[in-house]
Amino acid sequence: MQFPTELLNQIAVALEVAVACLTALLVAFWIGLVIWTFRDIRARTRDVFAWLLATLLVLVTGPIGLLLYLLLRPRETLAQSYDRQLEEEALLRDITTRRACSSCQAVTEPDWLICPHCRTELRRTCEECGRPLELNWKVCPFCATPVVKAISVKAARAALPVEPGYAALERGDQETAPEPTTAMVSQPTAEFLPAAATEQEAADEQ
């Protein structure tokens, strides 16, 4: 049985078209792999030699070179590495701001004056603006008040003798504060008793 010549010619033409389409698709796929590899390696490193090497590897070997490239390429892109560095810097800044207590090593907040765990002094307040200051600061950065002056004022106040009653009143302890008519008035009255007795005797003699 012989096929017509025209039918054979049509089949041959169809096969040629199919082979041409498959070849074009294969070439486009090959070129797409090369372009994707070049873009991917450029996003992962700034080394020009690595760009050329990865591109040539995929261009020559095709899908096999792409598999090798996927195994050997850097793990992170430049954008991911930059984001990771920003996160590490933010974490380091947070750790620096929230430093640990020098005594118990507990994490403290930037505005804490004493450690709530061991009562260690972490910072002091400014006498002018009331902002928290570090222990090694010489001048308040908020109001430019010398810290040495504030310390001397506190030391002078601490050196002054304070009566127990007044100390209790300053602390706000109303229960332990003595009555003003007994403890605070009796001592000044006792100082003037001899003078009053002397005046009374002089009046009786006259």
C-alpha atoms as an extended CHARMM CRD file, in Angstrom:
* protein
*
       206  EXT
         1         1  MET       CA              0.0000000000        0.0000000000        0.0000000000  PROA      1               0.0000000000
         2         2  GLN       CA              1.4480000000        3.2710000000       -1.0900000000  PROA      2               0.0000000000
         3         3  PHE       CA              0.5290000000        6.6510000000        0.4770000000  PROA      3               0.0000000000
         4         4  PRO       CA             -0.1400000000        9.5710000000       -1.7800000000  PROA      4               0.0000000000
         5         5  THR       CA              2.8030000000       11.8310000000       -2.3660000000  PROA      5               0.0000000000
         6         6  GLU       CA              0.8950000000       14.9180000000       -1.3060000000  PROA      6               0.0000000000
         7         7  LEU       CA             -0.0100000000       13.3410000000        2.0470000000  PROA      7               0.0000000000
         8         8  LEU       CA              3.6000000000       12.4400000000        2.6950000000  PROA      8               0.0000000000
         9         9  ASN       CA              4.6710000000       15.9630000000        1.8600000000  PROA      9               0.0000000000
        10        10  GLN       CA              2.0930000000       17.4060000000        4.2570000000  PROA      10              0.0000000000
        11        11  ILE       CA              3.2480000000       15.0600000000        7.0340000000  PROA      11              0.0000000000
        12        12  ALA       CA              6.8740000000       16.0300000000        6.4260000000  PROA      12              0.0000000000
        13        13  VAL       CA              6.0070000000       19.7190000000        6.5510000000  PROA      13              0.0000000000
        14        14  ALA       CA              4.0520000000       19.2170000000        9.8090000000  PROA      14              0.0000000000
        15        15  LEU       CA              6.9760000000       17.3360000000       11.3490000000  PROA      15              0.0000000000
        16        16  GLU       CA              9.3890000000       20.0630000000       10.3020000000  PROA      16              0.0000000000
        17        17  VAL       CA              7.1310000000       22.7060000000       11.8650000000  PROA      17              0.0000000000
        18        18  ALA       CA              6.8200000000       20.6860000000       15.0910000000  PROA      18              0.0000000000
        19        19  VAL       CA             10.5770000000       20.1510000000       15.2830000000  PROA      19              0.0000000000
        20        20  ALA       CA             11.1780000000       23.8560000000       14.6220000000  PROA      20              0.0000000000
        21        21  CYS       CA              8.7210000000       24.8280000000       17.3720000000  PROA      21              0.0000000000
        22        22  LEU       CA             10.2670000000       22.3990000000       19.8550000000  PROA      22              0.0000000000
        23        23  THR       CA             13.7370000000       23.6630000000       18.9810000000  PROA      23              0.0000000000
        24        24  ALA       CA             12.6310000000       27.2690000000       19.4260000000  PROA      24              0.0000000000
        25        25  LEU       CA             11.0570000000       26.4430000000       22.7700000000  PROA      25              0.0000000000
        26        26  LEU       CA             14.2000000000       24.6130000000       23.8680000000  PROA      26              0.0000000000
        27        27  VAL       CA             16.4050000000       27.5310000000       22.8560000000  PROA      27              0.0000000000
        28        28  ALA       CA             14.0920000000       30.0060000000       24.5890000000  PROA      28              0.0000000000
        29        29  PHE       CA             14.0880000000       27.8370000000       27.7120000000  PROA      29              0.0000000000
        30        30  TRP       CA             17.8950000000       27.6140000000       27.5750000000  PROA      30              0.0000000000
        31        31  ILE       CA             18.2430000000       31.3660000000       27.2110000000  PROA      31              0.0000000000
        32        32  GLY       CA             15.6970000000       31.8740000000       30.0020000000  PROA      32              0.0000000000
        33        33  LEU       CA             17.7880000000       29.7020000000       32.3200000000  PROA      33              0.0000000000
        34        34  VAL       CA             20.8700000000       31.7730000000       31.5060000000  PROA      34              0.0000000000
        35        35  ILE       CA             19.0720000000       35.0830000000       32.0910000000  PROA      35              0.0000000000
        36        36  TRP       CA             17.5170000000       33.8530000000       35.3450000000  PROA      36              0.0000000000
        37        37  THR       CA             20.9160000000       32.6460000000       36.5590000000  PROA      37              0.0000000000
        38        38  PHE       CA             22.5400000000       35.9710000000       35.7210000000  PROA      38              0.0000000000
        39        39  ARG       CA             19.8400000000       37.9340000000       37.5630000000  PROA      39              0.0000000000
        40        40  ASP       CA             19.9300000000       35.6190000000       40.5610000000  PROA      40              0.0000000000
        41        41  ILE       CA             23.7120000000       35.6900000000       40.9730000000  PROA      41              0.0000000000
        42        42  ARG       CA             23.7510000000       39.4710000000       40.5340000000  PROA      42              0.0000000000
        43        43  ALA       CA             21.2090000000       39.7870000000       43.3490000000  PROA      43              0.0000000000
        44        44  ARG       CA             23.3540000000       37.6150000000       45.6460000000  PROA      44              0.0000000000
        45        45  THR       CA             26.8700000000       38.9540000000       45.1600000000  PROA      45              0.0000000000
        46        46  ARG       CA             28.7840000000       41.9370000000       43.7840000000  PROA      46              0.0000000000
        47        47  ASP       CA             31.6390000000       39.8360000000       42.4220000000  PROA      47              0.0000000000
        48        48  VAL       CA             31.7700000000       40.1920000000       38.6120000000  PROA      48              0.0000000000
        49        49  PHE       CA             33.8270000000       37.0050000000       38.2540000000  PROA      49              0.0000000000
        50        50  ALA       CA             31.0700000000       35.0430000000       40.0120000000  PROA      50              0.0000000000
        51        51  TRP       CA             28.5270000000       36.5640000000       37.6020000000  PROA      51              0.0000000000
        52        52  LEU       CA             30.4690000000       35.3860000000       34.5590000000  PROA      52              0.0000000000
        53        53  LEU       CA             31.2420000000       31.9570000000       35.9760000000  PROA      53              0.0000000000
        54        54  ALA       CA             27.6330000000       31.1530000000       36.9030000000  PROA      54              0.0000000000
        55        55  THR       CA             26.3020000000       32.4540000000       33.5890000000  PROA      55              0.0000000000
        56        56  LEU       CA             28.8010000000       30.4460000000       31.5300000000  PROA      56              0.0000000000
        57        57  LEU       CA             28.1290000000       27.3270000000       33.5920000000  PROA      57              0.0000000000
        58        58  VAL       CA             24.4130000000       27.4200000000       32.8050000000  PROA      58              0.0000000000
        59        59  LEU       CA             24.9880000000       28.5340000000       29.2060000000  PROA      59              0.0000000000
        60        60  VAL       CA             27.2630000000       25.5710000000       28.4430000000  PROA      60              0.0000000000
        61        61  THR       CA             25.6610000000       22.7700000000       30.4400000000  PROA      61              0.0000000000
        62        62  GLY       CA             22.0470000000       23.9280000000       30.5970000000  PROA      62              0.0000000000
        63        63  PRO       CA             19.8100000000       22.3340000000       33.2610000000  PROA      63              0.0000000000
        64        64  ILE       CA             22.7230000000       20.3840000000       34.7460000000  PROA      64              0.0000000000
        65        65  GLY       CA             24.6510000000       23.6160000000       35.2420000000  PROA      65              0.0000000000
        66        66  LEU       CA             21.5610000000       25.1660000000       36.7880000000  PROA      66              0.0000000000
        67        67  LEU       CA             21.4050000000       22.3590000000       39.3510000000  PROA      67              0.0000000000
        68        68  LEU       CA             25.0860000000       22.8740000000       40.1570000000  PROA      68              0.0000000000
        69        69  TYR       CA             24.5100000000       26.6030000000       40.4810000000  PROA      69              0.0000000000
        70        70  LEU       CA             21.5770000000       26.0660000000       42.8630000000  PROA      70              0.0000000000
        71        71  LEU       CA             23.8370000000       23.9440000000       45.0620000000  PROA      71              0.0000000000
        72        72  LEU       CA             26.7530000000       26.3990000000       45.0790000000  PROA      72              0.0000000000
        73        73  ARG       CA             25.0820000000       29.8120000000       45.0790000000  PROA      73              0.0000000000
        74        74  PRO       CA             25.1010000000       32.0600000000       48.2030000000  PROA      74              0.0000000000
        75        75  ARG       CA             22.2680000000       31.4260000000       50.6160000000  PROA      75              0.0000000000
        76        76  GLU       CA             21.1000000000       35.0370000000       50.9960000000  PROA      76              0.0000000000
        77        77  THR       CA             20.5440000000       37.8170000000       48.5430000000  PROA      77              0.0000000000
        78        78  LEU       CA             22.0450000000       41.2180000000       49.1050000000  PROA      78              0.0000000000
        79        79  ALA       CA             18.6600000000       42.5770000000       50.2100000000  PROA      79              0.0000000000
        80        80  GLN       CA             18.1840000000       39.7480000000       52.7140000000  PROA      80              0.0000000000
        81        81  SER       CA             21.6910000000       40.2530000000       54.0610000000  PROA      81              0.0000000000
        82        82  TYR       CA             21.0460000000       43.9920000000       54.4320000000  PROA      82              0.0000000000
        83        83  ASP       CA             17.7680000000       43.3550000000       56.2640000000  PROA      83              0.0000000000
        84        84  ARG       CA             19.4990000000       40.8850000000       58.5700000000  PROA      84              0.0000000000
        85        85  GLN       CA             22.2070000000       43.4270000000       59.3670000000  PROA      85              0.0000000000
        86        86  LEU       CA             19.5490000000       46.0200000000       60.1770000000  PROA      86              0.0000000000
        87        87  GLU       CA             17.8230000000       43.5640000000       62.5070000000  PROA      87              0.0000000000
        88        88  GLU       CA             21.1030000000       42.7490000000       64.2350000000  PROA      88              0.0000000000
        89        89  GLU       CA             21.9190000000       46.4370000000       64.6720000000  PROA      89              0.0000000000
        90        90  ALA       CA             18.4520000000       47.1160000000       66.0720000000  PROA      90              0.0000000000
        91        91  LEU       CA             18.8050000000       44.1760000000       68.4500000000  PROA      91              0.0000000000
        92        92  LEU       CA             22.2610000000       45.3540000000       69.5250000000  PROA      92              0.0000000000
        93        93  ARG       CA             20.9350000000       48.8850000000       70.0760000000  PROA      93              0.0000000000
        94        94  ASP       CA             18.0790000000       47.4920000000       72.1550000000  PROA      94              0.0000000000
        95        95  ILE       CA             20.5020000000       45.4150000000       74.2240000000  PROA      95              0.0000000000
        96        96  THR       CA             22.7300000000       48.4550000000       74.7210000000  PROA      96              0.0000000000
        97        97  THR       CA             19.7830000000       50.5930000000       75.7960000000  PROA      97              0.0000000000
        98        98  ARG       CA             18.3480000000       47.9440000000       78.1000000000  PROA      98              0.0000000000
        99        99  ARG       CA             21.5860000000       47.1440000000       79.8520000000  PROA      99              0.0000000000
       100       100  ALA       CA             21.9020000000       44.6740000000       82.6840000000  PROA      100             0.0000000000
       101       101  CYS       CA             22.2770000000       45.5140000000       86.3650000000  PROA      101             0.0000000000
       102       102  SER       CA             25.8920000000       45.5390000000       87.5260000000  PROA      102             0.0000000000
       103       103  SER       CA             25.0540000000       43.5270000000       90.6490000000  PROA      103             0.0000000000
       104       104  CYS       CA             22.4250000000       40.9120000000       89.7370000000  PROA      104             0.0000000000
       105       105  GLN       CA             22.7650000000       41.0730000000       85.8920000000  PROA      105             0.0000000000
       106       106  ALA       CA             19.0110000000       41.5440000000       85.4880000000  PROA      106             0.0000000000
       107       107  VAL       CA             17.7680000000       43.4080000000       82.3990000000  PROA      107             0.0000000000
       108       108  THR       CA             16.6970000000       46.9600000000       83.2730000000  PROA      108             0.0000000000
       109       109  GLU       CA             14.7500000000       49.6910000000       81.5150000000  PROA      109             0.0000000000
       110       110  PRO       CA             16.3270000000       53.0150000000       80.4260000000  PROA      110             0.0000000000
       111       111  ASP       CA             14.2420000000       55.0850000000       82.8560000000  PROA      111             0.0000000000
       112       112  TRP       CA             14.7890000000       52.9700000000       85.9870000000  PROA      112             0.0000000000
       113       113  LEU       CA             16.6410000000       54.6390000000       88.8500000000  PROA      113             0.0000000000
       114       114  ILE       CA             17.2630000000       51.5290000000       90.9620000000  PROA      114             0.0000000000
       115       115  CYS       CA             17.2130000000       47.8330000000       90.2420000000  PROA      115             0.0000000000
       116       116  PRO       CA             13.9560000000       46.2960000000       91.4880000000  PROA      116             0.0000000000
       117       117  HSD       CA             15.7090000000       43.0160000000       92.2410000000  PROA      117             0.0000000000
       118       118  CYS       CA             18.7470000000       44.0350000000       94.2880000000  PROA      118             0.0000000000
       119       119  ARG       CA             18.0910000000       47.7740000000       94.8740000000  PROA      119             0.0000000000
       120       120  THR       CA             21.3470000000       48.8240000000       93.2150000000  PROA      120             0.0000000000
       121       121  GLU       CA             21.4430000000       52.4620000000       92.1160000000  PROA      121             0.0000000000
       122       122  LEU       CA             21.3390000000       52.5980000000       88.3320000000  PROA      122             0.0000000000
       123       123  ARG       CA             20.7410000000       56.2760000000       87.6640000000  PROA      123             0.0000000000
       124       124  ARG       CA             20.0460000000       59.5110000000       89.5090000000  PROA      124             0.0000000000
       125       125  THR       CA             17.5460000000       62.2690000000       88.7930000000  PROA      125             0.0000000000
       126       126  CYS       CA             18.4860000000       65.7870000000       87.8060000000  PROA      126             0.0000000000
       127       127  GLU       CA             17.7040000000       68.4200000000       90.4150000000  PROA      127             0.0000000000
       128       128  GLU       CA             16.4330000000       70.8660000000       87.7940000000  PROA      128             0.0000000000
       129       129  CYS       CA             14.4350000000       68.8920000000       85.2180000000  PROA      129             0.0000000000
       130       130  GLY       CA             13.9700000000       65.5490000000       86.9920000000  PROA      130             0.0000000000
       131       131  ARG       CA             15.2390000000       63.4800000000       84.0590000000  PROA      131             0.0000000000
       132       132  PRO       CA             17.1320000000       60.2370000000       84.7590000000  PROA      132             0.0000000000
       133       133  LEU       CA             20.9020000000       60.6340000000       84.4960000000  PROA      133             0.0000000000
       134       134  GLU       CA             23.6670000000       58.0760000000       84.2480000000  PROA      134             0.0000000000
       135       135  LEU       CA             25.9890000000       57.7290000000       87.1980000000  PROA      135             0.0000000000
       136       136  ASN       CA             29.0760000000       58.7870000000       85.2240000000  PROA      136             0.0000000000
       137       137  TRP       CA             27.5260000000       61.8990000000       83.6570000000  PROA      137             0.0000000000
       138       138  LYS       CA             28.9830000000       65.2490000000       84.7080000000  PROA      138             0.0000000000
       139       139  VAL       CA             26.3070000000       67.4960000000       83.1760000000  PROA      139             0.0000000000
       140       140  CYS       CA             22.6220000000       66.9450000000       82.5190000000  PROA      140             0.0000000000
       141       141  PRO       CA             22.1760000000       66.8210000000       78.7190000000  PROA      141             0.0000000000
       142       142  PHE       CA             18.5800000000       68.0620000000       78.9700000000  PROA      142             0.0000000000
       143       143  CYS       CA             18.9880000000       71.2670000000       81.0250000000  PROA      143             0.0000000000
       144       144  ALA       CA             22.8190000000       71.6800000000       81.2050000000  PROA      144             0.0000000000
       145       145  THR       CA             22.8560000000       71.5070000000       85.0010000000  PROA      145             0.0000000000
       146       146  PRO       CA             26.1580000000       70.2350000000       86.4530000000  PROA      146             0.0000000000
       147       147  VAL       CA             25.6540000000       66.8920000000       88.1420000000  PROA      147             0.0000000000
       148       148  VAL       CA             28.4230000000       67.6430000000       90.6710000000  PROA      148             0.0000000000
       149       149  LYS       CA             26.3990000000       70.5770000000       91.9740000000  PROA      149             0.0000000000
       150       150  ALA       CA             23.3680000000       68.3870000000       92.4290000000  PROA      150             0.0000000000
       151       151  ILE       CA             25.4240000000       65.8130000000       94.3100000000  PROA      151             0.0000000000
       152       152  SER       CA             26.9120000000       68.4940000000       96.6050000000  PROA      152             0.0000000000
       153       153  VAL       CA             23.4630000000       69.8670000000       97.3660000000  PROA      153             0.0000000000
       154       154  LYS       CA             22.2580000000       66.4160000000       98.3040000000  PROA      154             0.0000000000
       155       155  ALA       CA             25.3170000000       65.8500000000      100.4750000000  PROA      155             0.0000000000
       156       156  ALA       CA             24.7990000000       69.2040000000      102.2130000000  PROA      156             0.0000000000
       157       157  ARG       CA             21.1820000000       68.3940000000      102.9180000000  PROA      157             0.0000000000
       158       158  ALA       CA             22.1440000000       65.0120000000      104.2780000000  PROA      158             0.0000000000
       159       159  ALA       CA             24.7790000000       66.5740000000      106.5630000000  PROA      159             0.0000000000
       160       160  LEU       CA             22.3240000000       68.9620000000      108.2570000000  PROA      160             0.0000000000
       161       161  PRO       CA             21.0180000000       67.7630000000      111.6480000000  PROA      161             0.0000000000
       162       162  VAL       CA             17.3320000000       66.9780000000      111.5040000000  PROA      162             0.0000000000
       163       163  GLU       CA             15.0760000000       66.4900000000      114.4770000000  PROA      163             0.0000000000
       164       164  PRO       CA             13.3010000000       63.1470000000      114.6000000000  PROA      164             0.0000000000
       165       165  GLY       CA              9.9090000000       64.7980000000      114.4170000000  PROA      165             0.0000000000
       166       166  TYR       CA             10.7980000000       66.8500000000      111.3540000000  PROA      166             0.0000000000
       167       167  ALA       CA             12.3630000000       63.8250000000      109.6860000000  PROA      167             0.0000000000
       168       168  ALA       CA              9.1700000000       61.8820000000      110.2220000000  PROA      168             0.0000000000
       169       169  LEU       CA              7.1230000000       64.7540000000      108.8240000000  PROA      169             0.0000000000
       170       170  GLU       CA              9.3510000000       64.9500000000      105.7280000000  PROA      170             0.0000000000
       171       171  ARG       CA              8.8870000000       61.2530000000      105.1210000000  PROA      171             0.0000000000
       172       172  GLY       CA              5.1270000000       61.6750000000      105.4130000000  PROA      172             0.0000000000
       173       173  ASP       CA              4.8950000000       59.3030000000      108.3770000000  PROA      173             0.0000000000
       174       174  GLN       CA              2.0580000000       60.8360000000      110.3780000000  PROA      174             0.0000000000
       175       175  GLU       CA              1.8590000000       57.9770000000      112.8730000000  PROA      175             0.0000000000
       176       176  THR       CA              5.4670000000       58.1230000000      114.0930000000  PROA      176             0.0000000000
       177       177  ALA       CA              5.6770000000       61.9430000000      114.0450000000  PROA      177             0.0000000000
       178       178  PRO       CA              5.4820000000       63.3650000000      117.6020000000  PROA      178             0.0000000000
       179       179  GLU       CA              2.9710000000       65.9470000000      118.6440000000  PROA      179             0.0000000000
       180       180  PRO       CA              4.2230000000       69.4990000000      118.0730000000  PROA      180             0.0000000000
       181       181  THR       CA              2.9980000000       70.6160000000      121.5340000000  PROA      181             0.0000000000
       182       182  THR       CA              5.2000000000       68.1670000000      123.4250000000  PROA      182             0.0000000000
       183       183  ALA       CA              8.4890000000       67.3450000000      121.7230000000  PROA      183             0.0000000000
       184       184  MET       CA              8.9060000000       70.4120000000      119.5150000000  PROA      184             0.0000000000
       185       185  VAL       CA              7.6420000000       73.1040000000      121.9350000000  PROA      185             0.0000000000
       186       186  SER       CA              8.8790000000       71.8290000000      125.2880000000  PROA      186             0.0000000000
       187       187  GLN       CA             12.5670000000       72.3260000000      124.4800000000  PROA      187             0.0000000000
       188       188  PRO       CA             12.3230000000       76.0310000000      123.4980000000  PROA      188             0.0000000000
       189       189  THR       CA             10.0300000000       76.6800000000      126.4970000000  PROA      189             0.0000000000
       190       190  ALA       CA             12.5560000000       75.1280000000      128.8750000000  PROA      190             0.0000000000
       191       191  GLU       CA             15.2190000000       77.5350000000      127.6300000000  PROA      191             0.0000000000
       192       192  PHE       CA             13.1360000000       80.5810000000      128.6830000000  PROA      192             0.0000000000
       193       193  LEU       CA             12.0590000000       79.2390000000      132.1300000000  PROA      193             0.0000000000
       194       194  PRO       CA             15.1230000000       80.5600000000      134.0680000000  PROA      194             0.0000000000
       195       195  ALA       CA             14.6890000000       84.0390000000      132.6030000000  PROA      195             0.0000000000
       196       196  ALA       CA             11.0090000000       84.1630000000      133.5840000000  PROA      196             0.0000000000
       197       197  ALA       CA             11.7800000000       83.0250000000      137.1390000000  PROA      197             0.0000000000
       198       198  THR       CA             14.4550000000       85.7330000000      137.5350000000  PROA      198             0.0000000000
       199       199  GLU       CA             12.0260000000       88.4860000000      136.4910000000  PROA      199             0.0000000000
       200       200  GLN       CA              9.4040000000       87.2030000000      138.9760000000  PROA      200             0.0000000000
       201       201  GLU       CA             11.8980000000       87.2780000000      141.8670000000  PROA      201             0.0000000000
       202       202  ALA       CA             12.9370000000       90.8530000000      141.0630000000  PROA      202             0.0000000000
       203       203  ALA       CA              9.3150000000       91.9650000000      141.0950000000  PROA      203             0.0000000000
       204       204  ASP       CA              8.7140000000       90.3470000000      144.5400000000  PROA      204             0.0000000000
       205       205  GLU       CA             11.7280000000       92.1030000000      146.1230000000  PROA      205             0.0000000000
       206       206  GLN       CA             10.4870000000       95.5020000000      145.0110000000  PROA      206             0.0000000000
